[in-house]
């Protein structure tokens, strides 16, 4: 006899969407979202948020203009399909799409293209109608997706003065990723890797690191030419190099001090200074050697060029002399004698 208990039955497929009472739907807030969503793309002329409520009715909020016949046809066709399936519906050319013949009737006055996005647990939909075919490309759909998420939150986050903690955490991470991507001139995925690497290095949570990034980069003004300021990570790396120029320096140590990985450090120097960390270190050391050569007095029998060069990690006198002349237009010995 098999004593193993049978698995619990899965009733998920029988669960419908969360139904609200009609008076729980924040109609003014949803109407405001619809009005703002008209700006998602130039061709968008009508936006609707539809929310099914208890007792089989639907509460709608909308902005823009669309004929009553077209609104009804959209509700019975694409909107109903998206609500049932939970999958976005894109109609690039209503006039040639055969799925909903009623939309093709000239008397309906249907839009040229449509996008319908589900709103999540409440079973609602966000519908956008455009006056031009193929108005909902990948970029527009991505922005519309954020509007749909906002509408979904307005419907599901009630009686929580501080909002949804999970949604807030996601927003913080997304904002930090965007700031890093802009600051470091990398893709969002590369910026997210930098965030993960930073969290791992400092033994902190990704959310904590994301909040630090917002503190460092959020609201920092651009310079007079409109360029974003150099990131704090790069400034920390440069400070470390300046403070440890006389020491043996490893790139990994610089990266750790900056809060970056080695790859991220190299990308930051290339992007903002058009150089590498070690090349910048050589410039710092060369400047320090130049200062000491100017301050020394060869006539007193003090330090030699070789002494000063060695202190700043220039171990090959001939190469040091060539590099120095290229930078300052004279030989190290000429500076020492001056």
BELRANOR-V638657 format. One record per backbone hydrogen bond with DSSP energy under -0.5 kcal/mol. NH is the residue of the N-H (numbers start at 1). CO is the residue of the C=O. E is the energy in kcal/mol with one decimal. If there is no record, write none. Layout:
{{NH | CO | E} {NH | CO | E}}
//
This chain:
{{3 | 1 | -0.6} {11 | 9 | -0.8} {14 | 11 | -1.8} {15 | 11 | -0.6} {15 | 12 | -1.4} {16 | 14 | -0.5} {18 | 121 | -2.7} {20 | 52 | -0.7} {24 | 21 | -1.9} {25 | 21 | -0.5} {25 | 22 | -1.1} {26 | 24 | -0.5} {27 | 25 | -2.1} {30 | 26 | -2.4} {31 | 27 | -2.7} {32 | 28 | -2.1} {33 | 29 | -2.0} {34 | 30 | -2.4} {35 | 31 | -2.4} {36 | 32 | -2.3} {37 | 33 | -2.3} {38 | 34 | -0.8} {38 | 35 | -0.8} {39 | 36 | -1.8} {40 | 37 | -1.9} {44 | 41 | -1.2} {45 | 129 | -2.9} {46 | 129 | -1.5} {47 | 63 | -2.7} {48 | 127 | -2.5} {49 | 61 | -2.9} {50 | 125 | -2.2} {51 | 59 | -3.0} {53 | 57 | -3.0} {54 | 20 | -2.5} {56 | 53 | -0.7} {57 | 54 | -0.7} {59 | 51 | -2.9} {61 | 49 | -2.2} {63 | 47 | -2.2} {65 | 45 | -2.0} {70 | 108 | -0.6} {71 | 67 | -2.6} {72 | 68 | -2.3} {73 | 69 | -2.2} {74 | 70 | -2.8} {75 | 71 | -2.2} {76 | 72 | -2.0} {77 | 73 | -1.7} {79 | 74 | -2.5} {80 | 74 | -0.5} {81 | 77 | -2.3} {82 | 78 | -2.4} {83 | 79 | -2.3} {84 | 80 | -2.3} {85 | 81 | -2.4} {86 | 82 | -2.4} {89 | 116 | -2.6} {91 | 114 | -2.7} {92 | 90 | -0.6} {94 | 112 | -2.7} {96 | 93 | -1.1} {97 | 93 | -1.1} {103 | 100 | -1.7} {104 | 101 | -1.6} {105 | 102 | -1.1} {108 | 105 | -1.4} {109 | 105 | -0.7} {109 | 106 | -0.6} {112 | 130 | -1.9} {113 | 130 | -1.4} {114 | 91 | -2.2} {115 | 128 | -2.1} {116 | 89 | -2.8} {117 | 126 | -3.0} {119 | 124 | -2.4} {123 | 120 | -2.1} {125 | 50 | -2.2} {126 | 117 | -2.9} {127 | 48 | -3.2} {128 | 115 | -2.9} {129 | 46 | -2.8} {130 | 113 | -2.5} {131 | 43 | -2.5} {134 | 92 | -3.1} {135 | 132 | -0.7} {137 | 135 | -0.7} {141 | 137 | -2.7} {142 | 138 | -2.0} {143 | 139 | -1.9} {144 | 140 | -2.7} {145 | 141 | -2.1} {146 | 142 | -1.3} {147 | 143 | -1.7} {148 | 144 | -2.5} {149 | 145 | -2.1} {150 | 146 | -2.2} {151 | 147 | -2.5} {152 | 148 | -2.5} {153 | 149 | -2.1} {154 | 150 | -2.1} {155 | 151 | -1.3} {156 | 152 | -1.5} {157 | 153 | -3.0} {158 | 156 | -1.1} {163 | 160 | -2.1} {165 | 163 | -0.6} {168 | 164 | -2.4} {169 | 165 | -2.4} {170 | 166 | -2.1} {171 | 167 | -2.4} {172 | 168 | -2.4} {173 | 169 | -2.2} {174 | 170 | -2.7} {175 | 171 | -2.6} {176 | 172 | -2.4} {177 | 173 | -2.5} {178 | 174 | -2.2} {179 | 175 | -2.4} {180 | 176 | -2.6} {181 | 177 | -2.6} {182 | 178 | -2.3} {183 | 179 | -2.8} {184 | 180 | -3.0} {185 | 181 | -0.9} {186 | 181 | -1.6} {191 | 187 | -2.4} {192 | 188 | -2.3} {193 | 189 | -2.1} {194 | 190 | -2.0} {195 | 191 | -1.9} {196 | 192 | -2.5} {197 | 193 | -2.8} {198 | 194 | -2.2} {199 | 195 | -2.1} {200 | 196 | -2.3} {201 | 197 | -2.4} {202 | 198 | -2.0} {203 | 200 | -0.8} {204 | 199 | -2.4} {209 | 205 | -2.1} {210 | 206 | -2.5} {211 | 207 | -2.2} {212 | 208 | -1.8} {213 | 209 | -2.2} {214 | 210 | -2.1} {215 | 211 | -2.0} {216 | 212 | -2.4} {217 | 213 | -3.1} {218 | 213 | -0.6} {218 | 214 | -1.9} {220 | 217 | -1.5} {221 | 219 | -0.5} {223 | 227 | -2.7} {226 | 223 | -2.1} {235 | 231 | -1.9} {236 | 232 | -2.5} {237 | 233 | -1.8} {238 | 234 | -2.5} {239 | 235 | -2.3} {240 | 236 | -2.2} {241 | 237 | -2.3} {242 | 238 | -2.4} {243 | 239 | -2.3} {244 | 240 | -1.7} {245 | 242 | -0.6} {247 | 244 | -1.7} {249 | 247 | -0.7} {253 | 250 | -0.7} {254 | 250 | -1.7} {255 | 251 | -2.6} {256 | 252 | -2.2} {257 | 253 | -2.1} {258 | 254 | -1.9} {259 | 255 | -1.3} {260 | 255 | -2.6} {265 | 261 | -2.6} {266 | 262 | -2.4} {267 | 263 | -2.4} {268 | 264 | -2.2} {269 | 265 | -2.3} {270 | 266 | -2.3} {271 | 267 | -2.7} {272 | 268 | -2.6} {273 | 269 | -2.1} {274 | 269 | -0.7} {274 | 270 | -0.7} {275 | 269 | -1.2} {280 | 276 | -2.4} {281 | 277 | -2.0} {282 | 278 | -2.2} {283 | 279 | -1.8} {284 | 280 | -2.1} {285 | 281 | -2.6} {286 | 282 | -2.6} {287 | 283 | -2.2} {288 | 284 | -2.1} {289 | 285 | -2.6} {290 | 286 | -2.3} {291 | 287 | -2.1} {292 | 288 | -2.1} {293 | 289 | -2.4} {294 | 290 | -2.1} {295 | 291 | -1.7} {296 | 292 | -1.8} {298 | 336 | -1.1} {300 | 297 | -1.2} {301 | 298 | -1.3} {302 | 297 | -1.0} {308 | 304 | -2.1} {309 | 305 | -2.8} {310 | 306 | -2.5} {311 | 307 | -2.0} {312 | 308 | -1.3} {313 | 310 | -1.9} {314 | 309 | -2.8} {315 | 313 | -0.9} {317 | 315 | -0.7} {320 | 316 | -2.4} {321 | 317 | -2.3} {322 | 318 | -2.0} {323 | 319 | -2.7} {324 | 320 | -2.7} {325 | 321 | -2.3} {326 | 322 | -2.3} {327 | 323 | -1.6} {328 | 324 | -3.0} {329 | 325 | -2.5} {335 | 331 | -1.7} {336 | 332 | -2.3} {337 | 333 | -2.0} {338 | 334 | -1.1}}
//
